[in-house]
Amino acid sequence: MVFGDEFNKLSDDFVDRRQWRYDPPESLTSVGMTYARRLELTSPSNPFHLERGGVLETLVVEYEAYGELSSDGCNAILVTHALSGDAHAAGWDGEARRRDRQWRLRRPGWWDGMIGPGKPLDTNRFFIICANVIGSCYGTTGPASINPATGKPYGLRFPEVTVGDWVCMEAMLLDRLGIDQLYAVCGGSLGGQQALEWALRFPDRVGKCLVLASGPKLPTQGVGFNAVGRHAILHDPYFRGGDYYGHAEQPRHGLAVARMLAHITYQSGKQMDSRFGRKLQEESLKKGWYEVEYAVESYLNHQGRAFVERFDANSYLYMTKAMDHYDAAGAWGDGDLWQACKRVKAEMLVATFSTDWLYPPEESSLFVKALLANRIPVTYVKIDSIYGHDAFLLEVERVGRMLRAFLLSPMPSRRTRVPESGGGL
């Protein structure tokens, strides 16, 4: 079935039209219509213990999978999503909505340009899995889930989560799916933190690790931006201490401001100058000077409005805190990144982007030096891009070539064969 009108009317919230790479669901290079799967990983008799002391008696994970798992189970690639992403990484949402959100548009996966038959993450070769993290608002247990002790949504009574918790949950999911060894784990931004944590926490389970626009810690400036975003949410008059579920008024303004601020950090100055410049909105002449005047203001307002229709304010708080707290050197090397990297056994790809000021290339170069000092096989790529932090999503052709080359290169140290393609693309 063709979704021609919907395909052509997708908003800028999902695609920069100058980097259009989304296939209609009937395309030979699309995984087609997708449907989320859910698994209950724990029970009251076998709860999930979180790193910061919390306990979840019931932990449900929502995930999507594409391709076929090989008979030896060695062709699995785990894709880890970023802050505002979810398990819907490829294909078209067959449910035409996201659970618990007022979302009615069939939409392509956030990395559809990378995942599918013949694409860099080739589903003719690989079995691709992507799961929503704990604390998410897309099906995995989070603040909006019902607390069995009270019969009401957790809100801020939900326990604090970490990147390590997410990786442990993903490992439990893979165990349930019968996957002992990952051919690769791959993620960008907050997903890149998860990919790195996989290589550190489960070094014997990962063959290749791809860290894009990310690193061992979020630099201080990024922590500061996240703090301001959380401040906007916490001081929204409708936040109600996190207990806003079921109320007509939601903390939409605070969440929208947090998204607007974050979206600035995902761009670059060059990109915003090129796309908007100092262009004024035509209708601004009819309004007061304090109203929206510039095209960039209108764009950020649009991003804020769109985001509150699909995301949960409490989830934003929990996930940005996990992002802030992640410190690979502190967790695995007593503050010494070189010591932490001694644990890594996977072949590493570290990709940075010239205009990324959330995870700047200078930070990644220190990470690469620590890997090299431990004789870890590492490929370092710095891509010159105007798209800032979001380049790992928007630079489809260049990032795709890089991923394909790295994934298909042999791994002599581990003698892991590259899975053969099962299709003709």
matplotlib code that plots the C-alpha trace (Angstrom):
import matplotlib.pyplot as plt

x = [0.0, 1.3, 1.1, 1.9, 0.2, 1.5, 5.0, 5.2, 3.7, 6.2, 7.2, 10.7, 10.5, 11.5, 13.4, 15.5, 14.3, 17.8, 18.9, 15.8, 16.5, 13.2, 11.8, 8.1, 7.1, 6.7, 10.3, 12.7, 15.1, 12.6, 11.8, 8.1, 5.5, 6.8, 5.1, 6.6, 7.1, 6.9, 8.5, 8.2, 11.8, 11.2, 8.7, 8.1, 10.1, 13.0, 13.0, 15.4, 17.9, 19.1, 22.5, 21.4, 19.5, 16.0, 14.1, 11.5, 9.4, 8.0, 10.1, 8.5, 10.6, 9.3, 11.5, 11.5, 13.6, 14.4, 15.9, 16.5, 18.6, 21.2, 21.2, 24.4, 23.0, 26.1, 24.6, 22.9, 23.4, 22.0, 21.1, 20.7, 18.6, 19.3, 17.4, 14.3, 14.4, 12.7, 12.7, 11.1, 14.4, 13.4, 10.4, 6.9, 5.0, 2.2, 0.2, -0.2, 0.4, 2.7, 1.3, 0.0, 0.7, -1.7, 0.2, -1.7, 0.7, 2.4, 6.0, 9.4, 11.9, 14.4, 17.3, 15.4, 18.1, 20.6, 18.5, 17.0, 17.8, 21.0, 21.5, 24.5, 22.9, 21.8, 18.8, 19.8, 22.9, 22.1, 19.4, 18.9, 17.3, 16.4, 14.8, 13.2, 15.3, 14.0, 12.3, 11.2, 7.6, 7.4, 6.3, 9.2, 8.5, 8.9, 7.4, 4.1, 3.8, 1.5, 3.3, 2.0, 2.3, -0.1, -2.1, -1.2, 1.5, 5.0, 5.7, 8.8, 8.5, 10.0, 13.6, 16.6, 18.1, 21.5, 23.1, 24.4, 20.8, 19.8, 22.6, 21.8, 18.2, 19.3, 21.5, 18.5, 16.5, 19.2, 19.4, 15.6, 16.1, 18.8, 21.6, 24.9, 27.2, 26.6, 28.2, 28.1, 26.5, 25.9, 24.5, 24.8, 24.6, 23.0, 22.9, 26.6, 27.0, 25.1, 27.3, 30.4, 29.0, 28.3, 32.0, 33.0, 30.4, 30.2, 33.5, 33.2, 29.8, 30.6, 32.5, 32.4, 31.3, 30.3, 30.2, 28.8, 28.7, 29.3, 32.0, 32.9, 31.1, 29.0, 31.1, 30.2, 28.5, 26.1, 25.3, 24.5, 22.1, 20.4, 20.1, 18.3, 15.9, 15.0, 14.6, 12.0, 10.0, 10.2, 9.0, 6.1, 3.0, 1.3, 4.2, 2.6, 5.6, 5.5, 1.9, 0.3, -1.0, -4.8, -5.0, -6.2, -3.3, 0.1, 3.6, 3.7, 5.3, 8.3, 8.8, 8.6, 11.2, 13.5, 13.2, 13.8, 17.0, 18.2, 17.5, 19.8, 22.6, 21.9, 22.5, 25.5, 25.8, 26.7, 23.6, 21.3, 22.8, 22.4, 18.9, 17.4, 19.8, 18.1, 14.9, 11.8, 8.4, 6.0, 3.3, 5.7, 5.0, 1.4, 2.5, 4.3, 8.1, 8.1, 6.3, 8.0, 9.8, 12.5, 12.2, 14.5, 12.1, 9.2, 11.1, 12.1, 8.5, 7.4, 10.0, 8.8, 5.1, 5.7, 7.8, 5.2, 2.8, 5.0, 7.2, 6.7, 8.2, 9.1, 10.9, 12.9, 14.0, 15.1, 16.9, 18.8, 20.0, 21.2, 23.1, 24.7, 25.8, 27.5, 31.2, 33.0, 36.3, 34.7, 32.8, 35.5, 38.8, 38.6, 38.6, 41.3, 40.0, 43.1, 42.4, 38.8, 39.7, 41.8, 38.5, 37.5, 37.9, 35.7, 36.9, 36.0, 34.7, 34.6, 33.0, 32.9, 31.5, 33.4, 30.6, 29.3, 29.6, 27.6, 30.2, 33.1, 35.8, 38.5, 36.8, 36.6, 40.3, 41.2, 39.0, 40.7, 44.2, 43.2, 42.0, 45.2, 47.3, 45.7, 46.3, 42.6, 41.8, 40.1, 38.9, 38.6, 36.7, 36.1, 33.5, 33.4, 29.7, 27.5, 24.8, 26.3, 25.4, 22.5, 25.0, 24.9, 21.2, 21.4, 24.7, 23.1, 25.5, 28.8, 27.8, 26.3, 29.5, 31.5, 29.2, 29.1, 32.9, 33.4, 30.7, 31.9, 35.6, 37.0, 37.8, 41.0, 41.6, 38.2, 38.0, 34.4, 33.1, 31.1, 27.5, 26.7, 23.9, 20.7, 19.3, 20.2, 20.6]
y = [0.0, 3.4, 6.3, 9.0, 12.0, 11.1, 10.4, 13.8, 15.8, 14.7, 17.6, 18.9, 17.3, 14.0, 15.0, 17.8, 17.8, 18.5, 15.1, 13.1, 9.4, 7.9, 5.1, 4.5, 1.2, -0.7, 0.1, -2.8, -1.1, -0.6, -3.0, -2.0, -1.8, -2.4, -3.4, -3.0, -6.1, -6.2, -8.5, -8.6, -9.1, -9.3, -10.3, -9.5, -12.6, -11.6, -7.8, -5.5, -3.7, -0.3, 1.1, 3.9, 1.7, 1.6, -1.6, -2.4, -5.4, -5.4, -4.3, -4.4, -3.5, -2.5, -3.1, -3.6, -6.0, -6.2, -9.0, -12.7, -14.0, -16.5, -20.1, -19.4, -16.2, -14.2, -11.6, -9.5, -5.7, -3.7, -0.1, 2.2, 5.4, 8.9, 11.2, 11.8, 8.6, 5.3, 1.7, 2.6, 2.9, 1.7, 1.1, 2.6, 2.5, 0.0, 1.1, 4.6, 6.0, 5.8, 4.4, 6.9, 9.9, 11.7, 10.8, 9.7, 9.9, 6.9, 7.8, 6.4, 5.2, 7.7, 5.9, 4.5, 5.7, 3.4, 0.2, -2.0, -4.4, -3.3, -0.3, 0.2, -1.8, -4.4, -6.5, -9.1, -9.8, -8.6, -9.0, -5.5, -4.8, -1.5, -1.2, 1.7, 2.5, 2.4, 5.7, 6.2, 7.2, 4.7, 1.4, 0.4, 0.9, 4.6, 7.4, 7.2, 3.5, 2.3, 1.8, -1.6, -0.3, 2.6, 1.8, 5.2, 6.5, 6.6, 10.2, 11.3, 8.3, 6.3, 5.3, 7.1, 5.3, 5.3, 4.4, 1.3, 0.3, 0.6, -1.6, -4.3, -4.2, -4.6, -7.5, -9.2, -8.7, -10.3, -13.2, -13.7, -13.6, -16.2, -13.8, -14.4, -12.4, -9.1, -8.7, -4.9, -2.3, 1.1, 4.4, 8.2, 10.8, 9.3, 6.1, 6.4, 6.4, 3.1, 1.6, 2.5, 1.2, -2.1, -2.4, -1.7, -3.6, -6.7, -6.8, -10.4, -10.0, -7.2, -7.7, -4.1, -0.9, 2.2, 5.4, 8.4, 12.0, 10.9, 10.0, 8.8, 11.8, 14.7, 17.9, 20.5, 22.8, 20.1, 19.4, 23.1, 23.1, 20.0, 21.7, 24.7, 22.5, 20.6, 23.9, 25.0, 21.7, 21.7, 25.3, 24.9, 25.8, 22.6, 20.2, 19.4, 17.7, 15.2, 14.2, 15.8, 12.6, 12.6, 16.4, 18.5, 20.9, 19.4, 21.0, 21.7, 25.1, 23.8, 20.8, 22.9, 25.3, 22.4, 21.1, 24.5, 24.9, 21.4, 21.8, 24.7, 22.5, 19.9, 22.5, 24.5, 28.2, 27.7, 25.6, 28.1, 31.0, 29.1, 27.9, 31.0, 33.9, 37.0, 36.4, 38.0, 36.4, 38.3, 38.3, 39.7, 43.2, 42.9, 41.9, 43.5, 43.6, 41.0, 38.4, 36.0, 38.0, 35.8, 32.6, 30.8, 31.7, 30.3, 27.1, 26.6, 27.2, 24.5, 22.1, 22.7, 22.3, 19.1, 17.6, 18.0, 16.0, 12.9, 13.1, 13.0, 15.7, 13.3, 11.0, 14.0, 14.7, 11.1, 10.6, 13.9, 13.1, 9.7, 11.4, 13.9, 11.3, 9.0, 8.9, 5.9, 6.9, 7.2, 4.0, 1.7, 3.4, 5.3, 8.5, 7.4, 7.0, 5.0, 2.5, 2.2, 1.5, -1.5, -3.4, -2.9, -5.9, -4.8, -3.1, 0.5, 3.2, 6.7, 9.2, 13.0, 15.9, 19.2, 21.5, 19.4, 21.5, 19.1, 16.4, 18.3, 16.4, 17.5, 15.4, 12.4, 12.7, 12.1, 9.0, 7.7, 8.3, 6.3, 3.4, 3.5, 3.6, 0.2, -1.1, -1.4, -1.5, 1.8, 3.7, 7.5, 9.5, 13.3, 14.3, 17.9, 18.8, 21.9, 20.0, 20.0, 17.3, 16.1, 15.2, 11.6, 11.6, 13.9, 13.1, 9.9, 9.2, 9.9, 8.2, 5.3, 4.7, 4.8, 2.4, -0.1, -0.2, -0.7, -3.3, -5.4, -5.2, -8.5, -8.9, -11.1, -10.7, -12.3, -14.4, -13.3, -13.8, -11.1, -12.5, -13.2, -11.3, -13.3, -11.1, -9.8, -6.1]
z = [0.0, -0.9, 1.5, -1.1, 0.5, 4.0, 2.6, 0.9, 3.9, 6.6, 8.7, 9.3, 12.7, 11.0, 7.9, 6.5, 2.9, 1.6, 2.9, 1.9, 2.4, 3.4, 1.3, 0.8, 2.5, -0.8, -1.8, -2.3, 0.1, 2.9, 5.7, 5.0, 7.7, 11.2, 14.5, 18.0, 20.1, 23.9, 26.4, 30.2, 31.4, 35.2, 37.8, 41.5, 42.4, 40.1, 40.0, 38.1, 40.4, 39.1, 39.6, 41.8, 44.2, 42.7, 42.0, 39.3, 40.1, 36.6, 33.6, 30.2, 27.1, 23.7, 20.7, 17.0, 14.9, 11.2, 9.1, 10.1, 12.9, 11.5, 12.7, 14.6, 16.0, 15.1, 12.7, 15.3, 15.4, 18.3, 17.3, 20.3, 20.1, 21.1, 23.6, 21.5, 19.5, 20.1, 19.0, 15.6, 13.8, 10.3, 8.1, 8.6, 11.8, 11.1, 14.2, 12.8, 16.3, 19.3, 22.4, 25.0, 22.7, 20.4, 17.3, 14.2, 11.3, 9.8, 10.0, 8.9, 11.4, 12.6, 10.8, 7.9, 5.5, 7.2, 7.8, 5.2, 2.3, 0.6, 3.0, 5.2, 8.0, 5.5, 6.6, 4.0, 6.1, 9.6, 12.2, 13.6, 17.0, 18.6, 22.0, 23.9, 27.1, 30.7, 31.5, 27.9, 27.0, 24.1, 25.6, 27.9, 31.6, 32.5, 34.6, 32.8, 33.6, 36.4, 39.7, 41.0, 44.6, 44.1, 40.9, 39.6, 37.2, 38.8, 37.9, 39.8, 42.1, 39.2, 40.2, 38.8, 35.7, 34.2, 30.8, 32.5, 33.5, 29.8, 28.7, 31.3, 30.2, 26.5, 27.5, 29.2, 26.0, 23.9, 26.3, 25.9, 22.1, 22.3, 21.2, 23.1, 20.8, 19.0, 15.6, 16.4, 18.5, 17.0, 18.3, 18.0, 20.7, 23.8, 21.8, 21.4, 25.1, 25.2, 22.5, 24.4, 27.6, 25.9, 24.9, 28.5, 30.4, 28.2, 26.3, 25.4, 23.8, 21.2, 18.0, 16.6, 18.4, 16.5, 18.5, 16.5, 17.7, 21.2, 23.7, 27.2, 28.8, 28.0, 28.1, 30.8, 28.3, 27.3, 31.0, 31.4, 28.5, 29.9, 33.3, 31.7, 29.8, 33.0, 34.8, 32.2, 32.8, 36.6, 36.8, 34.4, 36.4, 35.2, 36.1, 39.5, 40.8, 38.0, 38.7, 35.7, 34.1, 33.6, 33.8, 30.9, 31.4, 30.8, 31.2, 27.5, 27.7, 29.8, 27.6, 24.5, 25.8, 26.7, 23.2, 21.6, 23.6, 22.9, 19.2, 19.0, 20.4, 17.7, 14.9, 13.9, 13.4, 9.8, 9.3, 10.9, 9.0, 5.7, 6.4, 8.1, 8.1, 9.5, 7.5, 9.0, 9.0, 6.9, 9.5, 12.1, 10.9, 12.2, 15.7, 18.6, 18.6, 21.4, 19.2, 16.8, 14.2, 12.7, 10.7, 13.1, 15.9, 14.0, 13.3, 16.9, 18.0, 15.5, 16.9, 20.5, 19.5, 17.6, 20.4, 23.1, 21.0, 21.1, 24.2, 28.0, 30.3, 33.0, 30.5, 29.4, 32.9, 33.5, 30.2, 30.3, 33.8, 32.6, 29.8, 32.2, 34.7, 32.2, 32.8, 31.3, 33.0, 36.4, 36.1, 34.7, 35.4, 38.7, 36.7, 34.2, 30.7, 29.7, 32.4, 31.4, 27.8, 28.8, 29.1, 25.5, 23.2, 20.3, 17.1, 17.5, 15.1, 16.5, 14.2, 14.9, 13.0, 12.5, 13.6, 16.5, 19.6, 21.9, 21.5, 19.8, 17.9, 20.4, 23.1, 20.8, 19.9, 23.6, 23.6, 20.5, 22.0, 25.1, 22.8, 20.8, 24.0, 24.8, 21.3, 20.6, 16.9, 16.2, 13.2, 13.7, 11.2, 11.4, 8.8, 7.7, 7.9, 8.2, 10.2, 13.7, 16.1, 14.0, 11.2, 12.2, 11.2, 8.2, 6.4, 5.1, 2.2, 3.9, 7.2, 5.3, 3.3, 6.6, 8.4, 5.5, 5.1, 8.8, 9.3, 6.3, 7.1, 8.5, 12.1, 12.2, 15.9, 16.7, 13.5, 13.1, 9.6, 7.8, 7.3, 3.7, 2.0, 1.7, -1.1, -4.4, -3.6]

ax = plt.figure().add_subplot(projection="3d")
ax.plot(x, y, z, "-o")
ax.set_aspect("equal")
plt.show()
